[in-house]
Structures are given as structure tokens and as C-alpha cells.
Amino acid sequence: MKTTHYSSVWDAISDTPQETASMKARSKLMMELSEIIHTRKLRQKDAAELFGVTQPRISDLTRGKIHLFSLDMLMDMASTAGMAPEVTISKPRIKRAVVRRTAVSRNAPAVGLGV
């Protein structure tokens, strides 16, 4: 039996790199929003008012129902609460092709030129 290793849980459960990126961003925002609710000891009703949503949406958030939230919705919630969410982009490493050139001596006779 072959063991497969993934760099994150999202890589293991997602079908595409795009889905993985979305899941990572949404989960990060959901954790931060939930942390605010927890640290401020907010009731769901008060959190809903703070984030500009309904109480059932807060329940879904705190229960981790990631599939119910879009990235836009979570960014809006964070902004409404006075947070400053940012997107960071990491560029992929570009592997340079190695071009091997053989050194040709200037004094070496030209071969195959038919001159």
C-alpha cells in the first residue's frame, strides 16, 4: 500500500489547486472571525450585529461550515467588523533552463565549412 503525503489537509481533500487556495483563504478568515467572537466573548446575536449578518450565519461560522461561505462574504464580514483583511501572493519559483555551451577555441580550425 502506497502512502501519499500532502503539504496541507486542503491539498488532500481538494480536486484542484484553485479549490485548495480558496479553502485555505476561507478557513483562515473563518478562524480569525471566530477568534474575535471568542476573545470578545460575544453572543451570536452581538457577533451577527458586529459582522453585519444574521445570527444563523454566525452559528454556521463558529461550527466551521466552510462550504456555506464565499471568500467575498468572509472578506465583507471582516471589513464590517473593522478588520483589515489582505491578500498576499507568492510567486512560483521559476526554474531556469541550464544552457550548456561548449567552449570553442578561437585558434581551432573550422570543421565542416567546406571553404
KEMIMI-530801 format. One record per residue: residue in one letter; x, y, z of N, C-alpha, C in turn; residue number from 1. Coordinates in Angstrom, 3 decimals, always signed. Last residue first. Example, Ala and Ser with C-alpha at 12.3 -4.5 7.8 and 13.67 -1.06 7.14 Angstrom:
2
residuo / n.xx / n.yy / n.zz / ca.xx / ca.yy / ca.zz / c.xx / c.yy / c.zz / num
S / +12.850 / -2.250 / +7.080 / +13.670 / -1.060 / +7.140 / +12.900 / +0.030 / +7.870 / 2
A / +13.190 / -5.690 / +7.800 / +12.300 / -4.500 / +7.800 / +13.200 / -3.300 / +7.800 / 1
END
This chain:
115
residuo / n.xx / n.yy / n.zz / ca.xx / ca.yy / ca.zz / c.xx / c.yy / c.zz / num
V / +35.099 / +25.492 / -46.965 / +35.631 / +26.718 / -47.530 / +36.930 / +26.483 / -48.211 / 115
G / +33.567 / +23.645 / -45.509 / +33.780 / +23.485 / -46.942 / +34.308 / +24.728 / -47.627 / 114
L / +33.024 / +23.341 / -42.865 / +32.512 / +24.532 / -43.515 / +32.702 / +24.493 / -45.029 / 113
G / +34.079 / +21.293 / -41.285 / +32.816 / +21.076 / -41.972 / +32.258 / +22.300 / -42.662 / 112
V / +35.669 / +23.183 / -38.820 / +35.486 / +21.856 / -39.417 / +34.122 / +21.828 / -40.101 / 111
A / +38.100 / +25.544 / -38.311 / +36.677 / +25.325 / -38.555 / +36.525 / +24.027 / -39.301 / 110
P / +40.693 / +25.039 / -35.916 / +40.242 / +25.132 / -37.299 / +38.745 / +24.837 / -37.417 / 109
A / +41.137 / +27.095 / -33.053 / +40.818 / +25.769 / -33.594 / +40.312 / +25.934 / -35.017 / 108
N / +41.473 / +29.520 / -31.923 / +42.544 / +29.067 / -32.800 / +42.239 / +27.712 / -33.448 / 107
R / +39.382 / +29.834 / -30.234 / +39.481 / +30.733 / -31.382 / +40.517 / +30.246 / -32.396 / 106
S / +37.634 / +27.008 / -29.081 / +38.891 / +27.751 / -29.122 / +38.926 / +28.613 / -30.379 / 105
V / +34.620 / +26.931 / -27.503 / +35.273 / +26.737 / -28.800 / +36.510 / +27.617 / -28.805 / 104
A / +32.951 / +25.295 / -24.978 / +33.943 / +26.328 / -25.279 / +34.623 / +25.980 / -26.594 / 103
T / +29.545 / +24.681 / -25.178 / +30.905 / +24.151 / -25.179 / +31.848 / +25.260 / -25.594 / 102
R / +27.007 / +25.400 / -22.970 / +27.739 / +25.806 / -24.164 / +29.141 / +25.227 / -24.082 / 101
R / +23.989 / +24.603 / -21.776 / +25.396 / +24.220 / -21.735 / +26.032 / +24.592 / -23.062 / 100
V / +21.629 / +26.125 / -19.952 / +22.138 / +26.018 / -21.316 / +23.623 / +25.724 / -21.228 / 99
V / +19.096 / +25.305 / -17.926 / +20.553 / +25.375 / -17.954 / +20.997 / +25.137 / -19.384 / 98
A / +16.307 / +27.215 / -17.249 / +16.881 / +26.154 / -18.066 / +18.387 / +26.355 / -18.106 / 97
R / +15.228 / +27.962 / -14.010 / +15.915 / +28.398 / -15.225 / +16.476 / +27.187 / -15.957 / 96
K / +12.177 / +27.810 / -12.569 / +13.423 / +27.072 / -12.765 / +14.019 / +27.504 / -14.090 / 95
I / +10.678 / +30.013 / -10.536 / +10.883 / +29.692 / -11.945 / +12.228 / +28.999 / -12.063 / 94
R / +8.400 / +29.616 / -7.978 / +9.809 / +29.652 / -8.349 / +9.920 / +29.247 / -9.809 / 93
P / +5.439 / +31.612 / -7.978 / +6.129 / +30.319 / -8.045 / +7.590 / +30.516 / -8.424 / 92
K / +4.748 / +34.166 / -5.581 / +5.014 / +33.772 / -6.962 / +5.735 / +32.430 / -6.975 / 91
S / +2.176 / +34.683 / -3.408 / +3.551 / +34.202 / -3.523 / +3.726 / +33.684 / -4.942 / 90
I / +0.249 / +37.276 / -2.178 / +0.505 / +36.408 / -3.314 / +1.960 / +35.972 / -3.271 / 89
T / -2.235 / +38.050 / +0.173 / -0.823 / +38.009 / -0.185 / -0.642 / +36.975 / -1.288 / 88
V / -4.764 / +40.230 / +1.023 / -4.418 / +39.056 / +0.240 / -2.936 / +39.133 / -0.068 / 87
E / -6.142 / +41.254 / +4.131 / -5.281 / +41.473 / +2.982 / -5.032 / +40.146 / +2.284 / 86
P / -8.522 / +42.865 / +6.258 / -8.022 / +41.649 / +5.598 / -7.207 / +42.001 / +4.360 / 85
A / -8.797 / +44.523 / +8.806 / -8.208 / +44.926 / +7.529 / -7.643 / +43.686 / +6.827 / 84
M / -11.803 / +44.942 / +10.729 / -10.549 / +44.259 / +10.441 / -10.033 / +44.763 / +9.086 / 83
G / -14.290 / +45.955 / +11.165 / -13.150 / +46.839 / +11.390 / -11.804 / +46.174 / +11.190 / 82
A / -16.402 / +44.419 / +10.469 / -16.007 / +44.371 / +11.882 / -14.798 / +45.250 / +12.177 / 81
T / -16.428 / +44.746 / +7.751 / -17.516 / +45.344 / +8.530 / -17.162 / +45.402 / +10.010 / 80
S / -14.237 / +43.121 / +7.092 / -14.167 / +44.576 / +6.895 / -15.218 / +45.298 / +7.707 / 79
A / -15.291 / +40.588 / +7.692 / -14.091 / +41.073 / +8.379 / -13.978 / +42.591 / +8.270 / 78
M / -17.442 / +40.460 / +5.907 / -17.665 / +40.348 / +7.347 / -16.490 / +40.929 / +8.123 / 77
D / -16.070 / +40.615 / +3.438 / -17.036 / +41.646 / +3.824 / -17.285 / +41.642 / +5.331 / 76
M / -14.642 / +38.219 / +3.543 / -13.910 / +39.493 / +3.481 / -14.824 / +40.644 / +3.895 / 75
L / -16.790 / +36.423 / +3.502 / -15.912 / +36.477 / +4.668 / -15.088 / +37.763 / +4.705 / 74
M / -17.838 / +36.936 / +0.952 / -18.671 / +37.105 / +2.147 / -17.798 / +37.252 / +3.395 / 73
D / -15.672 / +36.245 / -0.728 / -16.217 / +37.607 / -0.709 / -16.996 / +37.875 / +0.567 / 72
L / -15.475 / +33.524 / -0.278 / -14.369 / +34.376 / +0.130 / -14.836 / +35.826 / +0.216 / 71
S / -18.532 / +32.158 / +1.000 / -17.647 / +32.536 / -0.101 / -16.533 / +33.405 / +0.465 / 70
F / -19.722 / +29.498 / +2.970 / -19.187 / +30.855 / +2.907 / -18.307 / +31.045 / +1.678 / 69
L / -20.400 / +26.881 / +3.228 / -21.501 / +27.841 / +3.201 / -21.040 / +29.288 / +3.022 / 68
H / -18.138 / +25.362 / +3.557 / -18.799 / +25.287 / +2.259 / -19.952 / +26.281 / +2.120 / 67
I / -17.475 / +25.636 / +6.257 / -16.744 / +26.400 / +5.249 / -17.445 / +26.436 / +3.896 / 66
K / -18.567 / +25.587 / +9.056 / -19.212 / +25.140 / +7.822 / -18.680 / +25.955 / +6.630 / 65
G / -17.763 / +26.002 / +11.731 / -16.789 / +25.678 / +10.697 / -17.369 / +25.184 / +9.388 / 64
R / -19.308 / +26.925 / +13.713 / -19.312 / +25.465 / +13.541 / -18.395 / +25.020 / +12.406 / 63
T / -19.121 / +29.628 / +13.364 / -18.460 / +29.046 / +14.538 / -18.434 / +27.519 / +14.491 / 62
L / -20.661 / +29.872 / +10.959 / -19.257 / +30.277 / +11.034 / -18.540 / +29.568 / +12.177 / 61
D / -23.223 / +29.095 / +11.731 / -22.517 / +28.350 / +10.680 / -21.017 / +28.633 / +10.720 / 60
S / -23.694 / +31.139 / +13.605 / -23.699 / +29.738 / +14.029 / -22.945 / +28.882 / +13.011 / 59
I / -23.696 / +33.310 / +11.906 / -22.655 / +33.215 / +12.940 / -22.560 / +31.787 / +13.445 / 58
R / -26.005 / +32.755 / +10.488 / -24.726 / +32.775 / +9.768 / -23.554 / +32.682 / +10.743 / 57
P / -27.993 / +33.045 / +12.454 / -27.697 / +31.709 / +11.926 / -26.384 / +31.646 / +11.134 / 56
Q / -27.851 / +35.905 / +12.827 / -27.362 / +35.002 / +13.865 / -27.117 / +33.587 / +13.329 / 55
T / -26.743 / +37.633 / +9.821 / -27.761 / +37.105 / +10.733 / -27.128 / +36.172 / +11.757 / 54
V / -24.328 / +40.363 / +9.643 / -25.017 / +39.173 / +9.125 / -26.086 / +38.737 / +10.122 / 53
G / -22.416 / +42.224 / +10.539 / -23.404 / +42.602 / +9.534 / -24.114 / +41.437 / +8.873 / 52
F / -20.684 / +41.830 / +12.602 / -20.252 / +41.403 / +11.273 / -21.257 / +41.722 / +10.163 / 51
L / -22.176 / +42.845 / +14.795 / -20.827 / +43.337 / +14.519 / -20.395 / +43.040 / +13.082 / 50
E / -24.480 / +41.251 / +14.667 / -24.583 / +42.702 / +14.502 / -23.225 / +43.302 / +14.132 / 49
A / -23.355 / +38.778 / +15.185 / -24.079 / +38.997 / +13.931 / -24.206 / +40.489 / +13.644 / 48
A / -22.429 / +39.178 / +17.761 / -21.458 / +38.947 / +16.693 / -22.106 / +39.198 / +15.332 / 47
D / -24.868 / +39.341 / +19.111 / -23.978 / +40.507 / +19.079 / -22.923 / +40.387 / +17.968 / 46
K / -25.825 / +36.724 / +18.691 / -26.633 / +37.879 / +18.280 / -25.752 / +39.114 / +18.138 / 45
Q / -23.882 / +35.169 / +19.917 / -24.061 / +35.085 / +18.474 / -24.857 / +36.273 / +17.943 / 44
R / -21.988 / +37.143 / +22.247 / -23.085 / +36.224 / +21.963 / -23.266 / +36.217 / +20.449 / 43
L / -18.464 / +37.390 / +22.693 / -19.702 / +37.875 / +22.102 / -20.745 / +36.767 / +22.020 / 42
K / -15.866 / +37.534 / +23.779 / -16.956 / +36.847 / +24.496 / -18.324 / +37.340 / +24.022 / 41
R / -13.716 / +38.373 / +22.458 / -14.611 / +39.422 / +22.952 / -15.807 / +38.869 / +23.728 / 40
T / -12.647 / +35.890 / +21.790 / -11.890 / +36.783 / +22.677 / -12.750 / +37.908 / +23.245 / 39
H / -14.723 / +34.771 / +20.100 / -14.287 / +34.125 / +21.342 / -13.601 / +35.103 / +22.298 / 38
I / -14.894 / +36.573 / +17.987 / -16.098 / +36.234 / +18.759 / -15.701 / +35.665 / +20.115 / 37
I / -12.247 / +36.449 / +17.087 / -12.798 / +37.710 / +17.589 / -14.025 / +37.450 / +18.452 / 36
E / -12.175 / +33.781 / +16.240 / -11.301 / +34.219 / +17.339 / -11.801 / +35.532 / +17.937 / 35
S / -13.871 / +33.835 / +14.061 / -14.267 / +33.069 / +15.241 / -13.454 / +33.474 / +16.468 / 34
L / -12.251 / +35.331 / +12.336 / -13.555 / +35.853 / +12.756 / -14.051 / +35.140 / +14.009 / 33
E / -10.080 / +33.544 / +12.058 / -9.873 / +34.881 / +12.617 / -11.186 / +35.495 / +13.113 / 32
M / -11.348 / +31.329 / +10.870 / -10.678 / +31.184 / +12.173 / -10.479 / +32.538 / +12.835 / 31
M / -12.225 / +32.455 / +8.462 / -13.201 / +31.924 / +9.425 / -12.581 / +31.773 / +10.820 / 30
L / -9.775 / +33.072 / +7.232 / -10.704 / +34.135 / +7.616 / -11.714 / +33.649 / +8.654 / 29
K / -8.794 / +30.436 / +6.893 / -8.033 / +31.429 / +7.665 / -8.950 / +32.557 / +8.139 / 28
S / -10.737 / +29.314 / +5.226 / -10.545 / +28.769 / +6.573 / -9.788 / +29.750 / +7.465 / 27
R / -10.419 / +30.874 / +2.894 / -11.681 / +30.915 / +3.645 / -11.504 / +30.389 / +5.060 / 26
A / -7.790 / +30.166 / +2.134 / -8.124 / +31.561 / +2.444 / -9.405 / +31.644 / +3.279 / 25
K / -8.078 / +27.371 / +1.722 / -7.090 / +27.895 / +2.677 / -7.449 / +29.313 / +3.100 / 24
M / -10.033 / +27.305 / -0.293 / -10.306 / +26.693 / +1.011 / -9.344 / +27.226 / +2.084 / 23
S / -8.642 / +28.560 / -2.408 / -9.879 / +29.134 / -1.874 / -10.182 / +28.605 / -0.476 / 22
A / -6.544 / +26.739 / -2.823 / -6.252 / +28.131 / -2.453 / -7.480 / +28.791 / -1.832 / 21
T / -8.015 / +24.444 / -3.575 / -7.150 / +24.423 / -2.392 / -6.877 / +25.847 / -1.909 / 20
E / -9.148 / +25.282 / -5.958 / -10.024 / +24.955 / -4.833 / -9.234 / +24.947 / -3.525 / 19
Q / -6.814 / +25.525 / -7.457 / -7.672 / +26.683 / -7.251 / -8.595 / +26.468 / -6.055 / 18
P / -5.822 / +22.931 / -7.603 / -5.056 / +23.938 / -6.856 / -5.886 / +25.185 / -6.557 / 17
T / -8.529 / +20.547 / -7.118 / -7.700 / +21.419 / -7.953 / -6.897 / +22.382 / -7.078 / 16
D / -9.803 / +19.011 / -5.203 / -9.530 / +18.408 / -6.503 / -8.570 / +19.229 / -7.359 / 15
S / -9.037 / +18.575 / -1.724 / -9.424 / +19.396 / -2.871 / -9.030 / +18.713 / -4.170 / 14
I / -7.972 / +17.087 / +0.315 / -9.411 / +16.979 / +0.070 / -9.903 / +17.783 / -1.125 / 13
A / -5.204 / +17.550 / +0.314 / -5.699 / +16.181 / +0.349 / -7.176 / +16.077 / -0.029 / 12
D / -4.957 / +20.260 / +0.434 / -4.452 / +19.577 / -0.754 / -5.010 / +18.157 / -0.832 / 11
W / -5.927 / +20.673 / +3.004 / -6.708 / +21.167 / +1.864 / -6.245 / +20.530 / +0.569 / 10
V / -3.933 / +19.752 / +4.621 / -5.172 / +18.984 / +4.573 / -6.014 / +19.404 / +3.378 / 9
S / -0.789 / +20.053 / +2.869 / -1.813 / +20.529 / +3.791 / -3.049 / +19.648 / +3.660 / 8
S / +0.943 / +18.514 / +1.422 / +1.512 / +19.647 / +2.154 / +0.500 / +20.262 / +3.113 / 7
Y / +0.702 / +14.938 / +1.707 / +0.199 / +16.211 / +1.212 / +0.780 / +17.337 / +2.046 / 6
H / +1.674 / +11.710 / +0.717 / +1.881 / +12.831 / +1.626 / +1.417 / +14.117 / +0.952 / 5
T / +0.531 / +8.407 / +0.569 / +0.631 / +9.691 / -0.108 / +0.752 / +10.789 / +0.935 / 4
T / +1.761 / +5.135 / +0.514 / +1.358 / +6.258 / +1.345 / +1.570 / +7.555 / +0.576 / 3
K / +0.638 / +2.136 / -0.942 / +1.453 / +3.330 / -1.079 / +0.880 / +4.450 / -0.221 / 2
M / +0.844 / -1.179 / +0.000 / +0.000 / +0.000 / +0.000 / +0.888 / +1.240 / +0.000 / 1
END
